[in-house]
Amino acid sequence: MARPDPGPDPAVVAQQVARTPSGLFPAGPPSRPTYREPHPVTGGGVAVGGAAATAWLLLFGLLGTDVTSYAWWTVLAGLLAWVTALVLIRYGDRGVATGVAIVTAGGWSIAAAVVVVRWATSGDWPLW
């Protein structure tokens, strides 16, 4: 009894059939170069930068003995923090710089609110 002919090998047939890629899935090397961020922003980096800026602003804010000195110490601390954030953006971790910038803006907002409340209740501009 002779064995039936199994036909062509399915792997060979699959290699011979040329398919045109649909474009849905990458079929080969990319036609353009792929660039990667050298210092990607991560959630952990943002949290560390935010915590560091919070401590920084808190320490400088505690140096103030009244609303005027608190506001000026906060402005100074914020400016120093933003200079640090700019250096981190250029040479370091951009996530930490983002956290520093966000918390510094929040700290300045709190200081501005304190000044406005003092101004509204006393009728005298407290910064000079």
Phi, psi and chi 1 to 4 in degrees:
 res  aa     phi    psi   chi1   chi2   chi3   chi4
   1 MET       -  130.0 -178.5  176.1 -101.8      -
   2 ALA   -90.3  145.3      -      -      -      -
   3 ARG   -77.1  143.0  -74.6  179.1   34.5 -170.2
   4 PRO   -70.2  149.6   18.4  -24.2      -      -
   5 ASP   -71.7  121.2 -176.9   24.7      -      -
   6 PRO   -72.2  -11.7   24.8  -29.8      -      -
   7 GLY    89.2 -174.2      -      -      -      -
   8 PRO   -70.6  156.1   21.0  -27.1      -      -
   9 ASP   -69.9  127.6 -175.0   16.1      -      -
  10 PRO   -61.1  -31.7  -20.4   27.7      -      -
  11 ALA   -67.1  -38.0      -      -      -      -
  12 VAL   -68.7  -38.8  172.8      -      -      -
  13 VAL   -66.0  -40.5  171.5      -      -      -
  14 ALA   -64.4  -35.0      -      -      -      -
  15 GLN   -72.6  -30.0  -72.0  176.7   -4.8      -
  16 GLN   -79.3  -26.2  -67.9  173.1   -9.6      -
  17 VAL   -79.9  120.0  175.2      -      -      -
  18 ALA   -89.6  129.0      -      -      -      -
  19 ARG  -114.3  141.8  -64.4 -177.2 -175.8 -146.8
  20 THR   -90.7  123.7  -55.7      -      -      -
  21 PRO   -66.8  145.0   19.5  -25.9      -      -
  22 SER   -80.8  -18.7   66.4      -      -      -
  23 GLY    94.5   -9.5      -      -      -      -
  24 LEU   -70.4  -38.1 -178.4   61.0      -      -
  25 PHE  -118.8  140.6  -58.0  105.3      -      -
  26 PRO   -61.6  130.7  -11.2   17.3      -      -
  27 ALA  -105.7  -13.3      -      -      -      -
  28 GLY  -158.9 -163.2      -      -      -      -
  29 PRO   -66.1  147.3   21.4  -29.0      -      -
  30 PRO   -65.7  147.9   21.9  -29.9      -      -
  31 SER   -78.7  -20.4   58.8      -      -      -
  32 ARG  -120.7  155.0  -67.1  179.4  -75.5  162.0
  33 PRO   -70.2  149.8   20.7  -28.5      -      -
  34 THR  -103.4  124.3  -58.3      -      -      -
  35 TYR  -103.2  140.2  -62.3  101.0      -      -
  36 ARG  -115.7  146.5  -63.2 -167.4 -175.9  -91.9
  37 GLU   -68.1  126.0 -179.2   68.6   32.2      -
  38 PRO   -69.5  -29.6   21.5  -28.7      -      -
  39 HIS  -132.3   79.3  -56.1  -72.4      -      -
  40 PRO   -67.5  149.3   23.6  -30.9      -      -
  41 VAL   -80.8  126.9  175.4      -      -      -
  42 THR  -121.5  157.8   60.8      -      -      -
  43 GLY   -62.4  -37.4      -      -      -      -
  44 GLY   -64.2  -40.4      -      -      -      -
  45 GLY   -64.8  -41.3      -      -      -      -
  46 VAL   -63.4  -41.1  173.9      -      -      -
  47 ALA   -65.1  -41.8      -      -      -      -
  48 VAL   -64.2  -44.2  167.0      -      -      -
  49 GLY   -62.9  -39.9      -      -      -      -
  50 GLY   -65.5  -41.5      -      -      -      -
  51 ALA   -66.6  -40.9      -      -      -      -
  52 ALA   -65.2  -42.9      -      -      -      -
  53 ALA   -67.2  -36.2      -      -      -      -
  54 THR   -62.0  -47.2  -60.3      -      -      -
  55 ALA   -63.7  -41.4      -      -      -      -
  56 TRP   -60.7  -49.5  179.0 -103.8      -      -
  57 LEU   -67.7  -35.4  -69.6  172.6      -      -
  58 LEU   -65.1  -44.8  179.5   64.6      -      -
  59 LEU   -63.2  -42.4  -70.2  173.9      -      -
  60 PHE   -70.4  -37.3  -90.0   79.5      -      -
  61 GLY   -64.4  -32.4      -      -      -      -
  62 LEU   -70.9  -16.1  -70.1  174.1      -      -
  63 LEU   -71.2  -23.2  -67.4  173.6      -      -
  64 GLY   -74.4  138.5      -      -      -      -
  65 THR  -103.3  -15.0   55.9      -      -      -
  66 ASP  -146.5 -177.2   57.5  -10.6      -      -
  67 VAL   -62.8  -41.3  171.5      -      -      -
  68 THR   -62.1  -50.5  -56.2      -      -      -
  69 SER   -68.6  -35.2   61.1      -      -      -
  70 TYR   -60.3  -45.7  161.3   71.8      -      -
  71 ALA   -63.7  -45.7      -      -      -      -
  72 TRP   -68.8  -37.7  -74.2  115.3      -      -
  73 TRP   -64.0  -37.3  -82.7  116.8      -      -
  74 THR   -68.3  -39.3  -57.4      -      -      -
  75 VAL   -62.8  -45.7  167.9      -      -      -
  76 LEU   -61.9  -47.6  175.8   65.6      -      -
  77 ALA   -61.4  -39.2      -      -      -      -
  78 GLY   -65.8  -40.7      -      -      -      -
  79 LEU   -63.5  -43.2  -71.9  173.0      -      -
  80 LEU   -64.4  -38.8  -66.8  173.1      -      -
  81 ALA   -65.8  -39.1      -      -      -      -
  82 TRP   -70.3  -35.3  -88.5   36.1      -      -
  83 VAL   -61.8  -42.3  166.9      -      -      -
  84 THR   -62.7  -41.3  -56.9      -      -      -
  85 ALA   -63.0  -39.6      -      -      -      -
  86 LEU   -64.1  -39.7  -70.8  173.3      -      -
  87 VAL   -65.5  -41.4  169.9      -      -      -
  88 LEU   -65.0  -36.2  -76.2  170.3      -      -
  89 ILE   -62.2  -41.2  -73.9  170.6      -      -
  90 ARG   -78.3  -42.4  179.7   66.1  178.9  107.7
  91 TYR  -119.6   -8.7  -60.2  107.2      -      -
  92 GLY  -129.5 -138.8      -      -      -      -
  93 ASP   -91.0  116.6 -169.5  -17.5      -      -
  94 ARG   -71.8  -24.8  -67.4 -176.9  176.7  143.2
  95 GLY   -66.9  -43.7      -      -      -      -
  96 VAL   -64.1  -41.3  174.0      -      -      -
  97 ALA   -62.0  -38.0      -      -      -      -
  98 THR   -64.4  -45.3  -58.4      -      -      -
  99 GLY   -61.7  -41.2      -      -      -      -
 100 VAL   -62.8  -46.1  167.6      -      -      -
 101 ALA   -64.9  -41.2      -      -      -      -
 102 ILE   -65.5  -47.6  -70.4  169.8      -      -
 103 VAL   -69.3  -34.8  170.0      -      -      -
 104 THR   -64.0  -42.8  -60.0      -      -      -
 105 ALA   -61.5  -40.0      -      -      -      -
 106 GLY   -64.9  -39.9      -      -      -      -
 107 GLY   -64.9  -39.9      -      -      -      -
 108 TRP   -64.6  -37.0  -82.4  -15.3      -      -
 109 SER   -64.9  -40.5  -61.6      -      -      -
 110 ILE   -64.7  -44.2  -68.0  168.2      -      -
 111 ALA   -62.6  -41.2      -      -      -      -
 112 ALA   -63.7  -40.4      -      -      -      -
 113 ALA   -64.4  -40.1      -      -      -      -
 114 VAL   -63.1  -42.9  167.9      -      -      -
 115 VAL   -63.8  -43.7  167.2      -      -      -
 116 VAL   -65.5  -41.0  167.5      -      -      -
 117 VAL   -63.9  -43.3  166.8      -      -      -
 118 ARG   -62.7  -40.8  179.0   49.8  131.1   -7.9
 119 TRP   -64.7  -43.0 -175.8   24.5      -      -
 120 ALA   -67.3  -35.3      -      -      -      -
 121 THR   -83.6  -29.6   56.3      -      -      -
 122 SER  -100.7  -22.2   70.4      -      -      -
 123 GLY    78.9    5.5      -      -      -      -
 124 ASP  -123.9  133.1 -173.4   27.7      -      -
 125 TRP   -66.4  119.9 -180.0 -114.4      -      -
 126 PRO   -82.2   -9.2   24.9  -29.6      -      -
 127 LEU   -87.6  -13.4  -69.6 -174.9      -      -
 128 TRP  -154.1      -   32.0   79.5      -      -
